Amino acid sequence: MDYLALNKAAWDKRTELHVDSDFYDVNGFLAGNSSLKSIERELMGDINGKKLLHLQCHFGLDSLSWARLGAEVTAVDLSSEAIKRAEELAEKTGLKAEFICSDVYAFGDTNQTTYDWVFVSYGALCWLPDITRWAQVIANSLKPGGKLCLAEFHPVHDLVSGYGYFHRDEADLDEEGTYTENDDGEESPMLTWGHPLSDVVNALIHAGLNIELLNEYDYSPYNCFEDLTERAAGEFVYEHEHYNSPLVYAIVASKK
Ligand SMILES: C[S@@+](CC[C@H](N)C(=O)[O-])C[C@H]1O[C@@H](n2cnc3c(N)ncnc32)[C@H](O)[C@@H]1O
């Protein structure tokens, strides 16, 4: 099965819904709001004047929010619909960013540019079959001293949601709609892979990166899973056996 064709079709369809959703709040973004969350804002600090590569940028809200903070942004996504919408948003706002429609691995095979930061966030890694190859793309895209900021959903929540924790070469095939409130009930087939925390950390170490920080969070800044409750503004928690389950982790890793 051609996983890239299948997942591209699903993300093209999701993107059409997402741009009109309250979840992504494009009008708020056009009015000047940032789509970035405090987790990545705090971990990345002052980004003004930095060259930033955003992998799996969806329709560019975060990429353009970094551009609004002064970053020189290049952003990559598999979905041609997402890239088209991102370019439209750039034009509407007058913000500058280069958007590239590509698979992450194919981008890594040809990219010659190096960056101060690579940013990857929330719901990215499950679409990639090979985490070792992903980490090599990151390492090759960084300048010496450059850093990765990964803010990702915690794989323990996959387990709680009925998926396996450990990686299997065989993909999980799901028929799903989407996570925004305007889901139209139409389902698309999608292929995903689980990546436990140890695989991600080890892949980055083996790619030659220095892990500077690994955080785990008991909340998600997105209300995108079933049965979450909002304990404070923008902090959604999942209670499992009376305890909050880990929902997000973040890694900052640097190139020597
Ligand atoms: C959950 S979204 C990213 C979330 C992002 N933080 C956001 O909400 O703006 C996942 C993105 O990964 C992209 N994607 C999936 N597989 C990919 C691949 N192999 N290469 C590049 N992008 C991919 C999808 O098109 C989608 O836009």
The ligand as a Gaussian input file, in Angstrom:
#p B3LYP/6-31G(d) Opt

LIG

0 1
 C       -1.383000      16.813000      12.878000
 S       -0.714000      17.689000      11.527000
 C        0.579000      18.634000      12.179000
 C        0.132000      19.365000      13.279000
 C        0.593000      20.755000      13.399000
 N        1.242000      20.885000      14.664000
 C       -0.610000      21.665000      13.272000
 O       -1.674000      21.370000      13.810000
 O       -0.504000      22.663000      12.590000
 C        0.241000      16.462000      10.665000
 C        0.761000      16.983000       9.324000
 O        1.743000      16.043000       8.856000
 C        1.650000      16.028000       7.449000
 N        2.301000      14.808000       6.985000
 C        1.880000      13.525000       7.127000
 N        2.784000      12.679000       6.608000
 C        3.808000      13.430000       6.120000
 C        5.024000      13.135000       5.466000
 N        5.400000      11.881000       5.213000
 N        5.834000      14.166000       5.101000
 C        5.452000      15.470000       5.348000
 N        4.312000      15.808000       5.970000
 C        3.497000      14.799000       6.358000
 C        0.163000      16.101000       7.161000
 O       -0.112000      16.515000       5.845000
 C       -0.297000      17.092000       8.233000
 O       -0.361000      18.391000       7.738000

